[in-house]
């Protein structure tokens, strides 16, 4: 009978294969994930599926799912399912519900994975060098006008924006990687890593990625000295903002003419999107319009007449909290807040400042980009969470 290598005996070949897959998939993230951000989804969910099958074969039982996280997930899926009754796009809502079920299963299973401390140390050191490789590729491709991205994504004029998702995901990975390097006593490498990711953020056209990094660094710095205050301020501030967001967006949208000279065109476009979407939220604040319905909510002619960039073609909100309000109503927003509070309350011990930095980066990005059904977004968050879970425990 083979025993797990953690016990100091011969390694089970299934366990060795499982950990080898873990190393291979995660080591690719900082480079392949930066070049092609959507690759996070097949890498992470594929890893989760294969690893769980190996784990079942090895141990003869199912992996233990996080109960509280699982409960919030099931309730959210139930809210999305009930929304099918009044969705304005029932076919799309049903498709998106299937996507959310797949995303939820992939993330919950990914968080059950394990890796021996020795291999965790090896992984972090490998990922450090892969971050350098990824950022060097980003820099070279940028200064040469994106020949690599043209090969991958085609002839689009704005092909450089294909790095946006990858850069944002790299920011999420930064926080647990820094914490692991600090745990290994490699403080210089942790600092070098932060500088490298900052250079990547400045190089990339992703304003969202840069904003997420800056917000995370600011929160991390405060949390080093005031961790409990930082946690409570973040949670309380987000709760107030999320619940008041439709009304806040109505007020902000009225300032578009004054902001036109201060904000770039993409920012004004977002304000226009948030203008009519916040108006639709106030028409259905409890039920929402159905999962995926953001692209089809009506735009009144008098609203459209005031827009420079937004049109009646339909688009996603570029703000996940607006999308939650619009598509799932107050119940969906409340469950999303419950998820954030669960994460915040679990951040304890000497790595709490890094966790709070990661949460700040994620919340910043959630206010500026991605749909709630973007699989690569959730895969990147789950990958970061798993690396935090593998940190050495406090003595």
BAFIDO-695916 format. One record per residue (C-alpha): x, y, z; residue in one letter; residue number from 1. Coordinates in Angstrom, 2 decimals. Example, Ala and Ser with C-alpha at 12.3 -4.5 7.8 and 13.67 -1.06 7.14 Angstrom:
% residues 2
+---------+---------+---------+---------+-----+
|       u |       v |       w | residuo | num |
+---------+---------+---------+---------+-----+
|   12.30 |   -4.50 |    7.80 |       a |   1 |
|   13.67 |   -1.06 |    7.14 |       s |   2 |
+---------+---------+---------+---------+-----+
***
This chain:
% residues 395
+---------+---------+---------+---------+-----+
|       u |       v |       w | residuo | num |
+---------+---------+---------+---------+-----+
|    0.00 |    0.00 |    0.00 |       x |   1 |
|    1.38 |    3.40 |   -0.99 |       x |   2 |
|    1.34 |    6.23 |    1.55 |       x |   3 |
|    1.16 |    9.95 |    0.94 |       x |   4 |
|    4.56 |   11.64 |    0.74 |       x |   5 |
|    3.49 |   14.07 |    3.51 |       x |   6 |
|    3.88 |   11.19 |    5.95 |       x |   7 |
|    7.46 |   10.65 |    4.92 |       x |   8 |
|    6.84 |    7.32 |    3.18 |       x |   9 |
|    6.68 |    6.25 |   -0.43 |       x |  10 |
|    4.58 |    8.52 |   -2.62 |       x |  11 |
|    1.30 |    7.29 |   -4.04 |       x |  12 |
|    1.69 |    7.51 |   -7.85 |       x |  13 |
|   -1.80 |    9.06 |   -8.09 |       x |  14 |
|   -0.81 |   11.74 |   -5.58 |       x |  15 |
|    2.44 |   12.36 |   -7.44 |       x |  16 |
|    0.54 |   12.76 |  -10.71 |       x |  17 |
|   -2.00 |   15.07 |   -9.05 |       x |  18 |
|    0.71 |   17.32 |   -7.63 |       x |  19 |
|    2.59 |   17.26 |  -10.93 |       x |  20 |
|   -0.53 |   18.53 |  -12.71 |       x |  21 |
|   -0.88 |   21.23 |  -10.07 |       x |  22 |
|    2.70 |   22.42 |  -10.64 |       x |  23 |
|    2.34 |   22.38 |  -14.42 |       x |  24 |
|   -0.96 |   24.28 |  -14.54 |       x |  25 |
|   -0.07 |   26.97 |  -11.99 |       x |  26 |
|    3.43 |   27.55 |  -13.33 |       x |  27 |
|    1.91 |   28.50 |  -16.70 |       x |  28 |
|   -0.44 |   31.13 |  -15.27 |       x |  29 |
|    1.95 |   34.10 |  -14.93 |       x |  30 |
|    3.08 |   33.84 |  -18.57 |       x |  31 |
|    0.40 |   32.05 |  -20.61 |       x |  32 |
|   -2.30 |   33.64 |  -18.47 |       x |  33 |
|   -0.87 |   37.10 |  -19.08 |       x |  34 |
|   -0.61 |   36.59 |  -22.82 |       x |  35 |
|   -4.08 |   35.07 |  -23.10 |       x |  36 |
|   -6.15 |   35.91 |  -20.02 |       x |  37 |
|   -9.08 |   33.62 |  -20.93 |       x |  38 |
|   -6.67 |   30.66 |  -20.64 |       x |  39 |
|   -7.16 |   30.83 |  -16.87 |       x |  40 |
|  -10.52 |   29.08 |  -17.26 |       x |  41 |
|   -9.41 |   25.90 |  -19.09 |       x |  42 |
|   -6.20 |   25.68 |  -17.06 |       x |  43 |
|   -7.83 |   26.04 |  -13.64 |       x |  44 |
|  -11.12 |   24.23 |  -14.23 |       x |  45 |
|   -9.37 |   21.47 |  -16.16 |       x |  46 |
|   -6.89 |   21.11 |  -13.29 |       x |  47 |
|   -9.76 |   20.98 |  -10.78 |       x |  48 |
|  -11.63 |   18.29 |  -12.69 |       x |  49 |
|   -8.62 |   16.05 |  -13.32 |       x |  50 |
|   -7.29 |   16.47 |   -9.78 |       x |  51 |
|  -10.60 |   15.64 |   -8.15 |       x |  52 |
|  -10.89 |   12.44 |  -10.22 |       x |  53 |
|   -7.36 |   11.45 |   -9.17 |       x |  54 |
|   -8.15 |   12.32 |   -5.55 |       x |  55 |
|  -11.26 |   10.14 |   -5.59 |       x |  56 |
|   -9.30 |    7.24 |   -7.11 |       x |  57 |
|   -6.56 |    7.72 |   -4.52 |       x |  58 |
|   -8.67 |    8.14 |   -1.37 |       x |  59 |
|  -12.00 |    6.53 |   -2.31 |       x |  60 |
|  -14.12 |    9.50 |   -1.19 |       x |  61 |
|  -15.35 |   12.82 |   -2.53 |       x |  62 |
|  -13.44 |   16.04 |   -1.74 |       x |  63 |
|  -14.83 |   18.18 |    1.09 |       x |  64 |
|  -16.44 |   21.34 |   -0.28 |       x |  65 |
|  -16.31 |   24.50 |    1.84 |       x |  66 |
|  -19.79 |   24.49 |    3.41 |       x |  67 |
|  -20.32 |   28.22 |    3.87 |       x |  68 |
|  -18.96 |   29.04 |    0.46 |       x |  69 |
|  -21.06 |   26.25 |   -1.02 |       x |  70 |
|  -24.21 |   27.55 |    0.70 |       x |  71 |
|  -23.76 |   31.08 |   -0.66 |       x |  72 |
|  -23.09 |   29.63 |   -4.11 |       x |  73 |
|  -26.22 |   27.47 |   -4.08 |       x |  74 |
|  -28.39 |   30.37 |   -2.93 |       x |  75 |
|  -27.02 |   32.59 |   -5.70 |       x |  76 |
|  -27.66 |   29.91 |   -8.32 |       x |  77 |
|  -31.19 |   29.59 |   -6.95 |       x |  78 |
|  -31.75 |   33.35 |   -7.33 |       x |  79 |
|  -30.51 |   33.15 |  -10.93 |       x |  80 |
|  -32.79 |   30.16 |  -11.61 |       x |  81 |
|  -35.89 |   31.88 |  -10.18 |       x |  82 |
|  -35.07 |   34.88 |  -12.38 |       x |  83 |
|  -35.87 |   32.72 |  -15.42 |       x |  84 |
|  -39.54 |   33.26 |  -14.59 |       x |  85 |
|  -39.44 |   36.94 |  -15.55 |       x |  86 |
|  -36.27 |   37.25 |  -17.65 |       x |  87 |
|  -36.60 |   39.37 |  -20.77 |       x |  88 |
|  -34.14 |   36.98 |  -22.47 |       x |  89 |
|  -35.11 |   33.56 |  -21.09 |       x |  90 |
|  -33.01 |   31.60 |  -23.58 |       x |  91 |
|  -29.86 |   33.57 |  -22.78 |       x |  92 |
|  -30.63 |   33.47 |  -19.05 |       x |  93 |
|  -30.83 |   29.68 |  -19.17 |       x |  94 |
|  -27.48 |   29.53 |  -21.00 |       x |  95 |
|  -25.85 |   31.91 |  -18.52 |       x |  96 |
|  -27.26 |   29.88 |  -15.62 |       x |  97 |
|  -25.53 |   26.81 |  -17.04 |       x |  98 |
|  -22.30 |   28.81 |  -17.27 |       x |  99 |
|  -22.63 |   29.91 |  -13.65 |       x | 100 |
|  -23.18 |   26.32 |  -12.52 |       x | 101 |
|  -20.00 |   25.27 |  -14.34 |       x | 102 |
|  -18.03 |   28.20 |  -12.92 |       x | 103 |
|  -19.28 |   27.50 |   -9.39 |       x | 104 |
|  -18.40 |   23.80 |   -9.62 |       x | 105 |
|  -14.95 |   24.56 |  -11.04 |       x | 106 |
|  -14.11 |   27.11 |   -8.34 |       x | 107 |
|  -15.42 |   25.02 |   -5.43 |       x | 108 |
|  -13.50 |   21.97 |   -6.62 |       x | 109 |
|  -10.33 |   23.97 |   -7.27 |       x | 110 |
|  -10.35 |   25.16 |   -3.66 |       x | 111 |
|  -10.25 |   21.55 |   -2.43 |       x | 112 |
|   -6.86 |   20.85 |   -4.03 |       x | 113 |
|   -3.76 |   20.19 |   -1.97 |       x | 114 |
|   -0.02 |   20.47 |   -2.48 |       x | 115 |
|    2.80 |   19.39 |   -0.18 |       x | 116 |
|    4.79 |   22.23 |    1.48 |       x | 117 |
|    7.94 |   21.24 |   -0.39 |       x | 118 |
|    6.20 |   21.48 |   -3.76 |       x | 119 |
|    4.49 |   24.73 |   -2.77 |       x | 120 |
|    7.91 |   26.27 |   -2.21 |       x | 121 |
|    9.11 |   24.94 |   -5.56 |       x | 122 |
|    5.98 |   26.25 |   -7.27 |       x | 123 |
|    6.30 |   29.79 |   -5.90 |       x | 124 |
|    9.93 |   30.06 |   -6.97 |       x | 125 |
|    9.01 |   28.81 |  -10.43 |       x | 126 |
|    6.07 |   31.20 |  -10.69 |       x | 127 |
|    8.37 |   34.11 |   -9.74 |       x | 128 |
|   10.49 |   33.49 |  -12.83 |       x | 129 |
|    7.43 |   32.93 |  -14.98 |       x | 130 |
|    6.11 |   36.37 |  -13.97 |       x | 131 |
|    9.34 |   37.85 |  -15.30 |       x | 132 |
|    8.95 |   35.87 |  -18.53 |       x | 133 |
|    5.36 |   37.03 |  -18.95 |       x | 134 |
|    6.10 |   40.72 |  -18.33 |       x | 135 |
|    9.12 |   40.63 |  -20.68 |       x | 136 |
|    6.90 |   39.16 |  -23.41 |       x | 137 |
|    4.30 |   41.85 |  -22.72 |       x | 138 |
|    6.93 |   44.60 |  -22.97 |       x | 139 |
|    8.53 |   43.28 |  -26.17 |       x | 140 |
|    5.16 |   42.70 |  -27.84 |       x | 141 |
|    4.02 |   46.20 |  -26.89 |       x | 142 |
|    7.04 |   48.07 |  -28.25 |       x | 143 |
|    6.88 |   46.08 |  -31.50 |       x | 144 |
|    3.14 |   46.84 |  -31.93 |       x | 145 |
|    1.77 |   43.46 |  -30.82 |       x | 146 |
|    2.93 |   40.95 |  -33.44 |       x | 147 |
|    2.34 |   38.10 |  -30.98 |       x | 148 |
|   -1.21 |   39.22 |  -30.19 |       x | 149 |
|   -1.93 |   39.64 |  -33.89 |       x | 150 |
|   -0.94 |   35.99 |  -34.40 |       x | 151 |
|   -3.16 |   34.90 |  -31.48 |       x | 152 |
|   -6.11 |   37.26 |  -31.84 |       x | 153 |
|   -6.19 |   38.58 |  -35.40 |       x | 154 |
|   -5.80 |   41.95 |  -37.10 |       x | 155 |
|   -7.92 |   44.13 |  -34.76 |       x | 156 |
|   -6.59 |   47.67 |  -34.36 |       x | 157 |
|   -6.97 |   47.56 |  -30.57 |       x | 158 |
|   -5.35 |   44.12 |  -30.24 |       x | 159 |
|   -3.20 |   45.34 |  -27.32 |       x | 160 |
|   -6.26 |   45.29 |  -25.10 |       x | 161 |
|   -6.13 |   41.49 |  -25.27 |       x | 162 |
|   -3.54 |   41.76 |  -22.49 |       x | 163 |
|   -6.05 |   43.46 |  -20.19 |       x | 164 |
|   -7.57 |   40.33 |  -18.66 |       x | 165 |
|   -4.19 |   38.71 |  -18.24 |       x | 166 |
|   -2.73 |   41.74 |  -16.50 |       x | 167 |
|   -5.67 |   41.99 |  -14.09 |       x | 168 |
|   -5.33 |   38.30 |  -13.27 |       x | 169 |
|   -1.59 |   38.73 |  -12.72 |       x | 170 |
|   -2.37 |   41.44 |  -10.16 |       x | 171 |
|   -4.53 |   38.91 |   -8.28 |       x | 172 |
|   -1.68 |   36.38 |   -8.26 |       x | 173 |
|    0.77 |   38.99 |   -6.97 |       x | 174 |
|   -0.68 |   39.05 |   -3.45 |       x | 175 |
|   -0.44 |   35.38 |   -2.46 |       x | 176 |
|    2.90 |   35.10 |   -4.26 |       x | 177 |
|    4.31 |   38.00 |   -2.23 |       x | 178 |
|    3.03 |   36.39 |    0.97 |       x | 179 |
|    4.63 |   33.05 |    0.05 |       x | 180 |
|    7.96 |   34.73 |   -0.73 |       x | 181 |
|    7.85 |   36.53 |    2.60 |       x | 182 |
|    7.14 |   33.18 |    4.30 |       x | 183 |
|   10.22 |   31.77 |    2.59 |       x | 184 |
|   12.29 |   34.67 |    3.93 |       x | 185 |
|   12.84 |   36.04 |    0.42 |       x | 186 |
|   11.87 |   39.65 |    1.07 |       x | 187 |
|   13.88 |   41.04 |   -1.83 |       x | 188 |
|   12.17 |   38.74 |   -4.27 |       x | 189 |
|    8.79 |   39.84 |   -2.91 |       x | 190 |
|    9.72 |   43.48 |   -3.54 |       x | 191 |
|   11.12 |   42.69 |   -6.97 |       x | 192 |
|    7.90 |   40.84 |   -7.83 |       x | 193 |
|    5.79 |   43.88 |   -6.92 |       x | 194 |
|    7.98 |   46.14 |   -9.06 |       x | 195 |
|    7.82 |   43.76 |  -12.02 |       x | 196 |
|    4.03 |   43.54 |  -11.89 |       x | 197 |
|    3.86 |   47.34 |  -11.57 |       x | 198 |
|    6.01 |   47.66 |  -14.70 |       x | 199 |
|    3.68 |   45.26 |  -16.47 |       x | 200 |
|    0.66 |   47.30 |  -15.38 |       x | 201 |
|    2.24 |   50.52 |  -16.67 |       x | 202 |
|    3.19 |   48.81 |  -19.95 |       x | 203 |
|   -0.23 |   47.27 |  -20.49 |       x | 204 |
|   -3.13 |   49.35 |  -21.85 |       x | 205 |
|   -5.26 |   48.03 |  -18.95 |       x | 206 |
|   -6.29 |   51.04 |  -16.86 |       x | 207 |
|   -8.36 |   48.64 |  -14.76 |       x | 208 |
|   -5.32 |   46.49 |  -13.99 |       x | 209 |
|   -3.27 |   49.51 |  -12.94 |       x | 210 |
|   -6.12 |   50.85 |  -10.79 |       x | 211 |
|   -6.56 |   47.44 |   -9.15 |       x | 212 |
|   -2.84 |   47.24 |   -8.37 |       x | 213 |
|   -2.67 |   50.76 |   -6.93 |       x | 214 |
|   -5.77 |   50.19 |   -4.80 |       x | 215 |
|   -4.38 |   46.89 |   -3.54 |       x | 216 |
|   -1.02 |   48.43 |   -2.65 |       x | 217 |
|   -2.68 |   51.28 |   -0.77 |       x | 218 |
|   -4.90 |   48.92 |    1.24 |       x | 219 |
|   -1.98 |   46.54 |    1.90 |       x | 220 |
|    0.13 |   49.39 |    3.27 |       x | 221 |
|   -2.62 |   50.56 |    5.64 |       x | 222 |
|   -3.44 |   46.98 |    6.66 |       x | 223 |
|    0.16 |   46.35 |    7.74 |       x | 224 |
|   -0.49 |   48.74 |   10.63 |       x | 225 |
|   -4.30 |   48.71 |   11.02 |       x | 226 |
|   -5.55 |   45.32 |    9.80 |       x | 227 |
|   -8.86 |   45.19 |   11.69 |       x | 228 |
|   -9.75 |   48.77 |   10.85 |       x | 229 |
|   -8.88 |   48.17 |    7.20 |       x | 230 |
|  -11.04 |   45.05 |    7.04 |       x | 231 |
|  -14.05 |   46.71 |    8.65 |       x | 232 |
|  -13.68 |   49.88 |    6.59 |       x | 233 |
|  -13.48 |   47.88 |    3.36 |       x | 234 |
|  -16.47 |   45.72 |    4.23 |       x | 235 |
|  -18.59 |   48.57 |    5.52 |       x | 236 |
|  -17.64 |   50.89 |    2.67 |       x | 237 |
|  -18.38 |   48.27 |    0.03 |       x | 238 |
|  -21.73 |   47.40 |    1.62 |       x | 239 |
|  -22.80 |   51.04 |    1.66 |       x | 240 |
|  -21.60 |   51.64 |   -1.90 |       x | 241 |
|  -23.10 |   48.46 |   -3.34 |       x | 242 |
|  -26.51 |   49.07 |   -1.79 |       x | 243 |
|  -26.57 |   52.72 |   -2.86 |       x | 244 |
|  -24.92 |   52.16 |   -6.25 |       x | 245 |
|  -28.00 |   52.66 |   -8.48 |       x | 246 |
|  -28.68 |   56.04 |   -6.88 |       x | 247 |
|  -24.98 |   56.96 |   -6.90 |       x | 248 |
|  -24.79 |   56.21 |  -10.62 |       x | 249 |
|  -27.79 |   58.44 |  -11.28 |       x | 250 |
|  -25.98 |   61.31 |   -9.57 |       x | 251 |
|  -22.63 |   60.65 |  -11.25 |       x | 252 |
|  -24.21 |   60.37 |  -14.68 |       x | 253 |
|  -25.62 |   63.86 |  -14.38 |       x | 254 |
|  -22.02 |   65.11 |  -14.20 |       x | 255 |
|  -21.01 |   63.66 |  -17.57 |       x | 256 |
|  -20.70 |   67.02 |  -19.37 |       x | 257 |
|  -18.33 |   68.34 |  -16.72 |       x | 258 |
|  -16.31 |   65.11 |  -16.64 |       x | 259 |
|  -15.93 |   64.92 |  -20.43 |       x | 260 |
|  -12.73 |   66.99 |  -20.34 |       x | 261 |
|  -11.26 |   65.03 |  -17.40 |       x | 262 |
|  -12.04 |   61.41 |  -18.29 |       x | 263 |
|  -10.95 |   59.50 |  -21.39 |       x | 264 |
|  -13.54 |   58.31 |  -23.91 |       x | 265 |
|  -13.84 |   54.81 |  -22.42 |       x | 266 |
|  -14.69 |   56.37 |  -19.06 |       x | 267 |
|  -17.44 |   58.53 |  -20.56 |       x | 268 |
|  -18.75 |   55.46 |  -22.39 |       x | 269 |
|  -19.01 |   53.63 |  -19.06 |       x | 270 |
|  -20.85 |   56.56 |  -17.49 |       x | 271 |
|  -23.37 |   56.48 |  -20.32 |       x | 272 |
|  -23.86 |   52.73 |  -19.90 |       x | 273 |
|  -24.31 |   53.13 |  -16.14 |       x | 274 |
|  -26.78 |   55.97 |  -16.71 |       x | 275 |
|  -29.49 |   53.97 |  -18.48 |       x | 276 |
|  -28.72 |   50.75 |  -16.60 |       x | 277 |
|  -29.11 |   52.41 |  -13.22 |       x | 278 |
|  -32.43 |   53.80 |  -14.42 |       x | 279 |
|  -33.57 |   50.27 |  -15.34 |       x | 280 |
|  -32.44 |   48.97 |  -11.95 |       x | 281 |
|  -34.76 |   51.39 |  -10.19 |       x | 282 |
|  -37.62 |   50.01 |  -12.30 |       x | 283 |
|  -36.99 |   46.43 |  -11.05 |       x | 284 |
|  -34.90 |   46.72 |   -7.86 |       x | 285 |
|  -36.02 |   43.45 |   -6.27 |       x | 286 |
|  -36.38 |   41.00 |   -9.14 |       x | 287 |
|  -33.94 |   42.25 |  -11.75 |       x | 288 |
|  -34.35 |   41.63 |  -15.48 |       x | 289 |
|  -32.87 |   38.11 |  -15.65 |       x | 290 |
|  -29.35 |   36.74 |  -15.90 |       x | 291 |
|  -27.62 |   38.01 |  -19.04 |       x | 292 |
|  -30.37 |   40.53 |  -19.76 |       x | 293 |
|  -28.12 |   43.59 |  -19.46 |       x | 294 |
|  -27.47 |   43.58 |  -23.21 |       x | 295 |
|  -31.19 |   43.93 |  -23.97 |       x | 296 |
|  -32.68 |   46.24 |  -21.33 |       x | 297 |
|  -34.53 |   49.08 |  -23.07 |       x | 298 |
|  -32.87 |   52.44 |  -23.65 |       x | 299 |
|  -35.33 |   55.31 |  -23.82 |       x | 300 |
|  -35.04 |   57.64 |  -26.86 |       x | 301 |
|  -34.58 |   60.66 |  -24.61 |       x | 302 |
|  -31.65 |   58.89 |  -22.91 |       x | 303 |
|  -30.04 |   57.82 |  -26.16 |       x | 304 |
|  -30.18 |   61.39 |  -27.45 |       x | 305 |
|  -27.79 |   62.50 |  -24.69 |       x | 306 |
|  -25.12 |   59.86 |  -25.37 |       x | 307 |
|  -21.99 |   60.23 |  -27.43 |       x | 308 |
|  -20.71 |   56.65 |  -27.37 |       x | 309 |
|  -23.45 |   54.34 |  -26.05 |       x | 310 |
|  -25.99 |   53.09 |  -28.58 |       x | 311 |
|  -28.93 |   50.72 |  -28.71 |       x | 312 |
|  -26.75 |   47.79 |  -29.79 |       x | 313 |
|  -26.54 |   46.31 |  -26.30 |       x | 314 |
|  -23.46 |   45.88 |  -24.13 |       x | 315 |
|  -22.48 |   44.45 |  -20.76 |       x | 316 |
|  -22.31 |   46.90 |  -17.82 |       x | 317 |
|  -18.51 |   46.98 |  -17.23 |       x | 318 |
|  -19.39 |   46.95 |  -13.51 |       x | 319 |
|  -20.29 |   43.68 |  -11.83 |       x | 320 |
|  -22.26 |   45.33 |   -9.03 |       x | 321 |
|  -24.40 |   47.22 |  -11.53 |       x | 322 |
|  -24.87 |   43.94 |  -13.39 |       x | 323 |
|  -25.88 |   42.12 |  -10.20 |       x | 324 |
|  -28.49 |   44.79 |   -9.48 |       x | 325 |
|  -29.74 |   44.82 |  -13.05 |       x | 326 |
|  -29.93 |   41.05 |  -13.59 |       x | 327 |
|  -30.51 |   39.52 |  -10.14 |       x | 328 |
|  -31.89 |   42.41 |   -8.10 |       x | 329 |
|  -31.31 |   43.00 |   -4.40 |       x | 330 |
|  -31.05 |   39.26 |   -3.49 |       x | 331 |
|  -28.09 |   38.79 |   -5.85 |       x | 332 |
|  -26.34 |   41.88 |   -4.48 |       x | 333 |
|  -26.92 |   40.72 |   -0.89 |       x | 334 |
|  -25.39 |   37.31 |   -1.60 |       x | 335 |
|  -22.37 |   38.90 |   -3.31 |       x | 336 |
|  -21.86 |   41.05 |   -0.21 |       x | 337 |
|  -22.15 |   37.93 |    1.95 |       x | 338 |
|  -19.37 |   36.34 |   -0.11 |       x | 339 |
|  -17.10 |   39.36 |    0.34 |       x | 340 |
|  -17.75 |   39.47 |    4.10 |       x | 341 |
|  -17.04 |   35.74 |    4.37 |       x | 342 |
|  -13.65 |   36.26 |    2.72 |       x | 343 |
|  -12.87 |   39.32 |    4.85 |       x | 344 |
|  -13.71 |   37.59 |    8.11 |       x | 345 |
|  -11.51 |   34.62 |    7.21 |       x | 346 |
|   -8.45 |   36.79 |    6.66 |       x | 347 |
|   -6.50 |   36.33 |    9.87 |       x | 348 |
|   -2.93 |   36.12 |   11.09 |       x | 349 |
|    0.27 |   37.43 |    9.62 |       x | 350 |
|   -0.88 |   37.19 |    5.98 |       x | 351 |
|   -4.01 |   39.31 |    6.50 |       x | 352 |
|   -2.56 |   42.47 |    4.93 |       x | 353 |
|   -1.77 |   40.56 |    1.72 |       x | 354 |
|   -5.27 |   39.09 |    1.66 |       x | 355 |
|   -6.82 |   42.52 |    2.13 |       x | 356 |
|   -4.66 |   43.85 |   -0.71 |       x | 357 |
|   -5.95 |   41.04 |   -2.93 |       x | 358 |
|   -9.58 |   41.78 |   -1.98 |       x | 359 |
|   -9.07 |   45.48 |   -2.69 |       x | 360 |
|   -7.62 |   44.69 |   -6.12 |       x | 361 |
|  -10.51 |   42.33 |   -6.91 |       x | 362 |
|  -13.19 |   44.78 |   -5.78 |       x | 363 |
|  -11.60 |   47.59 |   -7.81 |       x | 364 |
|  -11.61 |   45.44 |  -10.93 |       x | 365 |
|  -15.20 |   44.35 |  -10.26 |       x | 366 |
|  -16.28 |   47.99 |  -10.38 |       x | 367 |
|  -14.67 |   48.60 |  -13.78 |       x | 368 |
|  -14.71 |   45.42 |  -15.87 |       x | 369 |
|  -15.87 |   41.85 |  -16.51 |       x | 370 |
|  -19.27 |   40.20 |  -16.48 |       x | 371 |
|  -20.44 |   38.10 |  -13.56 |       x | 372 |
|  -20.40 |   35.10 |  -15.93 |       x | 373 |
|  -16.79 |   35.66 |  -17.12 |       x | 374 |
|  -15.22 |   32.26 |  -16.42 |       x | 375 |
|  -11.60 |   33.46 |  -16.55 |       x | 376 |
|  -12.37 |   36.14 |  -13.92 |       x | 377 |
|  -13.60 |   33.56 |  -11.41 |       x | 378 |
|  -10.78 |   31.17 |  -12.29 |       x | 379 |
|   -8.19 |   33.85 |  -11.51 |       x | 380 |
|   -9.87 |   34.68 |   -8.19 |       x | 381 |
|  -10.06 |   31.01 |   -7.23 |       x | 382 |
|   -6.41 |   30.47 |   -8.18 |       x | 383 |
|   -5.38 |   33.36 |   -5.94 |       x | 384 |
|   -7.56 |   32.08 |   -3.10 |       x | 385 |
|   -6.05 |   28.60 |   -3.36 |       x | 386 |
|   -2.51 |   29.99 |   -3.14 |       x | 387 |
|   -3.54 |   31.88 |    0.01 |       x | 388 |
|   -4.96 |   28.63 |    1.41 |       x | 389 |
|   -1.58 |   26.95 |    0.87 |       x | 390 |
|    0.34 |   29.53 |    2.91 |       x | 391 |
|    2.10 |   28.21 |    6.04 |       x | 392 |
|   -0.20 |   28.28 |    9.04 |       x | 393 |
|    0.51 |   30.58 |   11.97 |       x | 394 |
|    2.41 |   28.88 |   14.78 |       x | 395 |
+---------+---------+---------+---------+-----+
***
